[in-house]
Amino acid sequence: MTLTTRTVRIIANGITGRMGYRQHLVRSLLAIRADGGVLLPNGDRIQVEPILVGRNLEKIAELAKLHDVAEYTTDLDAALADPTATIYFDAALTSARKQGILKAVAAGKHVYTEKPIAESVEDGFDLARAAQEAGVINGVVHDKLYLPGLVKLKRLIDSGFFGRVLSIRGEFGYWVFEGDLIPAQRPSWNYRAEDGGGMTLDMYCHWNYVLENLFGKVNAVTSKSVTHIPDRWDEQGNHYVATADDAAYGIFELEGDIIAQINSSWAVRVDRGELVEFQVDGTHGSAVAGLFECRIQPREVTPKPVWNPDLRTDQDFRSQWTSVPENQIFDNGFRSQWEEFIKDVDAGRPHAYDFMAGVRGLQLVEAGLTSSAEGRRVEIASAAATGEAARA
């Protein structure tokens, strides 16, 4: 049997941004290229050939030269007109994402995109409908499902370790410097609502797919979005007033009567093992999962502390947990999903995490923002039902 290698040309838009460059270009597409392409079950390979698209010609030319990428341009329309490029990837500003994706769909490209897929649920439905009508395969980045810590957590769930899951407590975030004394480690647009910034818009899309794929659909939310740090300084050292929220505190009601509480903040100093951690408590056991680690405490070895504020406890609670072993090799999560999407395009089958998954993330965002603005619990309708109503 003769094995073959075929090439897929990928238009990568917005690749000069922090995530687009580090995770999608260097650690995914270029890493796949360096390893000879995506390996298929029959032994064939799909090699990738990126076409870099950006707004700054000098910067994108520099990246192309650095990484031996033959093609680059600032003209998205020209790139989309190339019939040999079959996949479009969008890591541009959220505010420009809908326009870019619609152009790509109209050009018949399969589309893979960062989240959020748009700035509103209505815009998300527009993208999902356009992709469905055009018959193109579409996918949204779900990187956190591929984190080693959450992969281990998923194994525990599938094995029945927890018994009945009762609750999830999540802590995410770190201190993002204001930019005056020490340069900020996140781009300034993240703190401008007019540019698509905001903690709720950014992270609730993530939390929706984490919760629905591990535990169940989110049925309702009570949330508070706040701007703790109003004064910030941009990349040029210029002062600006933040117009987007930098923290969000949410209570999520899941199917099966599971309660999840997740605090997300760019104005918090870290006192935990990793930048994100989820504690899951069930009738038969508990686990704490982060980016890489996952620790467990089954009910058979659960200690029996007694509340006594008059005496210092003699128990080291953290030592009473056991680490889940690796037991497998974990590839970069962004790369793993890229490989899955490329395989789906090659096979002509739908991607598991499609535009409608992105729409559900936006539904949680809008419900969270409504809850914060109106000070109330907000129920979340089925995305399918909402979509049907919008078409009627």
DAJO-V180162 format. One record per residue. N is the residue number from 1. RES is the residue in one small letter. PHI is phi in whole degrees, -180 to 180 (none if undefined). NEAR is the number of other C-alpha atoms within 12 Angstrom. Layout:
N	RES	PHI	NEAR
N	RES	PHI	NEAR
This chain:
1	m	none	6
2	t	-91	8
3	l	-88	13
4	t	-123	17
5	t	-125	19
6	r	-115	22
7	t	-112	24
8	v	-113	32
9	r	-96	33
10	i	-120	43
11	i	-82	46
12	a	-108	49
13	n	-98	45
14	g	81	39
15	i	-78	41
16	t	-83	33
17	g	-71	31
18	r	-56	19
19	m	-72	27
20	g	-59	30
21	y	-75	30
22	r	-69	22
23	q	-87	27
24	h	-88	39
25	l	-80	42
26	v	-70	30
27	r	-88	26
28	s	-118	36
29	l	-64	43
30	l	-70	33
31	a	-67	28
32	i	-63	32
33	r	-60	31
34	a	-64	19
35	d	-91	17
36	g	89	22
37	g	103	30
38	v	-82	37
39	l	-84	25
40	l	-94	22
41	p	-58	11
42	n	-87	14
43	g	97	16
44	d	-68	20
45	r	-130	26
46	i	-116	35
47	q	-85	29
48	v	-111	36
49	e	-134	36
50	p	-77	39
51	i	-117	41
52	l	-83	48
53	v	-125	41
54	g	-155	36
55	r	-89	22
56	n	-106	20
57	l	-61	19
58	e	-63	16
59	k	-68	22
60	i	-74	32
61	a	-66	25
62	e	-64	20
63	l	-66	30
64	a	-61	29
65	k	-66	15
66	l	-60	13
67	h	-110	25
68	d	56	21
69	v	-102	29
70	a	-73	18
71	e	-118	29
72	y	-155	35
73	t	-165	31
74	t	-103	26
75	d	-102	24
76	l	-62	29
77	d	-59	23
78	a	-65	19
79	a	-64	33
80	l	-68	36
81	a	-77	21
82	d	-78	22
83	p	-70	20
84	t	-84	20
85	a	-94	29
86	t	-105	34
87	i	-121	43
88	y	-116	52
89	f	-118	48
90	d	-120	49
91	a	-127	40
92	a	-76	37
93	l	-57	39
94	t	-55	35
95	s	-66	27
96	a	-104	25
97	r	-68	33
98	k	-60	36
99	q	-61	25
100	g	-64	37
101	i	-67	48
102	l	-61	36
103	k	-63	28
104	a	-66	41
105	v	-63	34
106	a	-62	25
107	a	-85	29
108	g	81	28
109	k	-86	37
110	h	-74	45
111	v	-125	52
112	y	-124	49
113	t	-140	48
114	e	-69	43
115	k	-106	48
116	p	-67	51
117	i	-72	53
118	a	-161	45
119	e	-94	36
120	s	-151	30
121	v	-61	34
122	e	-59	26
123	d	-66	30
124	g	-62	40
125	f	-62	36
126	d	-58	28
127	l	-68	43
128	a	-63	37
129	r	-65	28
130	a	-61	30
131	a	-66	32
132	q	-65	24
133	e	-65	16
134	a	-82	21
135	g	72	21
136	v	-98	35
137	i	-76	40
138	n	-136	48
139	g	-150	44
140	v	-124	44
141	v	-60	43
142	h	-126	41
143	d	-59	34
144	k	-69	36
145	l	-68	34
146	y	-100	31
147	l	-63	31
148	p	-52	29
149	g	-63	36
150	l	-80	38
151	v	-64	33
152	k	-62	34
153	l	-62	44
154	k	-63	30
155	r	-61	24
156	l	-63	33
157	i	-62	27
158	d	-66	17
159	s	-82	14
160	g	83	18
161	f	-55	26
162	f	-80	30
163	g	71	20
164	r	-92	21
165	v	-72	31
166	l	-102	26
167	s	-157	33
168	i	-130	36
169	r	-123	32
170	g	-117	35
171	e	-128	36
172	f	-132	38
173	g	132	27
174	y	-168	24
175	w	-84	25
176	v	-95	29
177	f	-63	26
178	e	-65	31
179	g	106	25
180	d	-87	19
181	l	-83	13
182	i	-129	16
183	p	-57	21
184	a	-68	25
185	q	-96	21
186	r	-129	26
187	p	-65	26
188	s	-65	35
189	w	-64	32
190	n	-59	34
191	y	-111	38
192	r	-120	29
193	a	-62	25
194	e	-67	19
195	d	-105	23
196	g	89	31
197	g	-85	31
198	g	131	38
199	m	-62	41
200	t	-63	46
201	l	-64	43
202	d	-73	40
203	m	-90	40
204	y	-67	45
205	c	-62	42
206	h	-64	36
207	w	-63	53
208	n	-63	45
209	y	-73	38
210	v	-64	36
211	l	-66	40
212	e	-72	30
213	n	-85	29
214	l	-99	31
215	f	-124	35
216	g	149	26
217	k	-61	33
218	v	-83	42
219	n	-96	31
220	a	-159	34
221	v	-143	38
222	t	-123	34
223	s	-143	36
224	k	-135	36
225	s	-104	37
226	v	-139	29
227	t	-112	29
228	h	-74	27
229	i	-115	25
230	p	-78	21
231	d	-103	22
232	r	-136	35
233	w	-126	29
234	d	-83	27
235	e	-65	20
236	q	-95	14
237	g	83	16
238	n	-89	15
239	h	-69	18
240	y	-146	22
241	v	-97	21
242	a	-66	28
243	t	-109	26
244	a	-115	33
245	d	-71	37
246	d	-111	43
247	a	-156	40
248	a	-146	40
249	y	-121	35
250	g	-127	43
251	i	-116	37
252	f	-115	41
253	e	-97	32
254	l	-104	31
255	e	-60	23
256	g	83	17
257	d	61	19
258	i	-90	28
259	i	-110	31
260	a	-118	40
261	q	-122	33
262	i	-132	38
263	n	-100	35
264	s	-126	42
265	s	-154	35
266	w	-102	38
267	a	-134	25
268	v	-137	23
269	r	-96	17
270	v	-82	19
271	d	-132	14
272	r	-158	22
273	g	-70	20
274	e	-139	22
275	l	-70	26
276	v	-136	34
277	e	-143	34
278	f	-123	38
279	q	-102	34
280	v	-113	42
281	d	-114	34
282	g	-133	29
283	t	-65	20
284	h	-106	24
285	g	175	31
286	s	-132	37
287	a	-147	43
288	v	-124	40
289	a	-118	42
290	g	-121	33
291	l	-64	30
292	f	-120	32
293	e	-92	30
294	c	-148	34
295	r	-117	33
296	i	-129	35
297	q	-144	31
298	p	-73	27
299	r	-65	20
300	e	-65	15
301	v	-120	16
302	t	-70	22
303	p	-71	17
304	k	-123	12
305	p	-70	14
306	v	-124	12
307	w	-69	11
308	n	-150	9
309	p	-70	8
310	d	-89	7
311	l	-126	9
312	r	-68	11
313	t	-67	13
314	d	-102	11
315	q	-99	14
316	d	-97	11
317	f	-61	15
318	r	-68	17
319	s	-76	15
320	q	-92	21
321	w	-111	24
322	t	-116	21
323	s	-77	24
324	v	-77	27
325	p	-69	19
326	e	-64	19
327	n	63	11
328	q	-164	12
329	i	-92	15
330	f	-104	20
331	d	-81	21
332	n	-55	27
333	g	-63	28
334	f	-63	35
335	r	-63	33
336	s	-58	31
337	q	-72	36
338	w	-56	43
339	e	-62	35
340	e	-64	32
341	f	-65	39
342	i	-62	42
343	k	-63	31
344	d	-65	28
345	v	-62	30
346	d	-62	28
347	a	-85	15
348	g	71	15
349	r	-117	20
350	p	-62	27
351	h	-85	30
352	a	-60	24
353	y	-111	36
354	d	-95	37
355	f	-60	44
356	m	-67	41
357	a	-63	39
358	g	-66	44
359	v	-64	41
360	r	-64	46
361	g	-63	46
362	l	-67	37
363	q	-62	46
364	l	-67	47
365	v	-59	46
366	e	-65	37
367	a	-65	39
368	g	-65	45
369	l	-67	34
370	t	-64	24
371	s	-58	28
372	s	-66	26
373	a	-69	18
374	e	-105	16
375	g	63	17
376	r	-150	19
377	r	-75	23
378	v	-124	29
379	e	-81	25
380	i	-114	32
381	a	-77	23
382	s	-61	21
383	a	-61	28
384	a	-65	19
385	a	-64	15
386	t	-63	20
387	g	-64	24
388	e	-63	13
389	a	-64	13
390	a	-67	16
391	r	-79	12
392	a	-70	7
